[in-house]
Amino acid sequence: MGGENRLILRMPDAEYFPILVQVILGVSLAAVILTASHLLGQRAQKNRIKDTAYECGIPSEGQPRTRFSVKFYVTAMLFILFDIEVVFLIPWSLSFRDFVSAGIPILLPGLFFLGVLVLGLFYEVRKGSLDWEK
Amino acid sequence: MNATDILIRFGLGLIVIVVVMTVCMYSVLAERKVSSWIQGRLGPNRTSIPLLGNIPVIGRFLTRLGVFQPLADGGKFLFKEDVIPAHVNKVYFVLAPVIAFVPALVTISVVPFGAYIDAATGAARTVILANVDVGILLIFAVASLGVYAIILSGWASNSKYPFLGGVRASAQMISYELSMTLAVLPVFIWVNAPGTPGTLSLVRVVEAQADWWFVLTQPVAAVVFIIAIFAETNRLPFDMPESETDLVGGYHTEYSSFKFGFFFVGEYANMTVGACVIALLFFGGWHPLPFVTWGDIAAWTGLPVNVGALGAVLAVGTFAAKVLFFLFFFIWVRWTVPRFRYDQVMRIGWRGLLPVAIANLVIYAILIALLERAGA
């Protein structure tokens, strides 16, 4: 293996290489700009007010990270469930027309799968876990 | 692939980044100008630079148009004090704006800008950085990293308004991601015709729109997708994370200088990629009109409008015009429609958009199955 050979990428990797390039460029650009802004930026003396949380001039009271509604957790859990279902649907949609034209059943199993998804959504709506007004 | 190729790749990547950043800078200017026209104001019309601004008629005209304003904004971002308050979690506080900025530049690498026919070989070429099969999947995956920027900045700021903004925004973004993905599925069911290798490539989507654009065959999916993009890019009427009236600045309240600038640029870069994806998926990409491609025009007129450099310029120009229109559309909506309340946002997402997206998927799956049977 010579020095030249180490730079040779296999074809499938070569297709994805520009994405890596973009990640490298993006991160280094961000680093350069942040450093430049830190070095070139105006300097002013630190003071106590500058180090307090901004709340429109009113002195801050209580914990900055307060407890928040359980509905955010419920939403996050629901999202994970539904997102996994969506991930299953992507390969389903890619092979859909192939399977239909070959006579392999794909529509009804897919509808059953979606039916379970809709049933879950219906249950959540009836349970009121998506009611943000209350 | 040798060292020269790698250098060329880096050069092309840099050019695309420069173009995207310029589009971002000038969409900020467009935002301010369009808003001022809508509200009967003048907008930025004072900023001028030496030399260019002093040209007799043109310089004055450009100044009135605000062309030099983005340069002044950029300079201010760079030279203002970079405050890191004592109460923040420093590592995540610095990391968050970088995460907001980088994904938008990464997703642009799988966006095709146009296609032409090579004059020498007659082969079809695509103007794209990375022509990969997983196009739209990569865009969804990388773009959804943006939620980390918002939740991290909200949490690391250690302050009430950013925290509330961050929590609200993450719930909003994950809610609309579902509808966005579900709206795209019928398009890919149609694109993956029998006998072709399975693909999620955006190039293939545009090629499939040579006659019917998908906005004509799947209008509901297009509307759901556009609404979801508005929510994903946190644009009004869905700008919960920073709704000024109740959260001051939302998740970036504690940020200053270019760290704030990154959130700003990141939002506009996401908007640009969103506009690109809308144009590619539903509005025919670089095809000038429904049922008319540059290839058709070349066949009718006998002019080489789809070959070589001219073909590339015309295709990219058509695509750019569509993207600019959708950027204008984003701005237009922002200054026309009032903001939703948070419970309304969540109700629209879960009880409005999601059922519509699922129903749309079911109906198109049945329709396409029937068409496929009838054709077979």
Interface residues (C-beta under 8 A of the other chain):
Chain A: E4 L7 I8 L9 A14 E15 Y16 F17 P18 I19 V21 Q22 V23 L25 G26 V27 L29 A30 A31 I33 L34 A36 S37 H38 L40 G41 Q42 R43 A44 K50 D51 T52 A53 Y54 E55 C56 S60 P64 R65 T66 F68 F72 T75 A76 L78 F79 F82 D83 V86 L89 I90 P91 S93 L94 S95 F96 R97 D98 V100 S101 A102 L107 G110 L111 L114 L117 V118 L121 E124 V125 L130 D131 W132 E133
Chain B: M1 N2 A3 I6 R9 F10 L12 G13 L14 V16 I17 F77 L78 F79 K80 E81 D82 V83 P85 A86 H87 V94 P97 V98 F101 V102 L105 V106 I108 S109 V110 L129 A130 N131 V132 L137 L138 W155 S157 N158 S159 K160 Y161 F163 L164 V167 S170 A171 I174 S175 E177 L178 T181 L182 L185 P186 F188 I189 W190 N192 A193 P194 G195 G198 T199 L200 V248 T253 E254 S257 F258 K259 G261 F262 Y342 D343 M346 R347 W350 R351 L354 P355 I358 L361 V362 A365 I366 I368 A369 E372 R373 A376
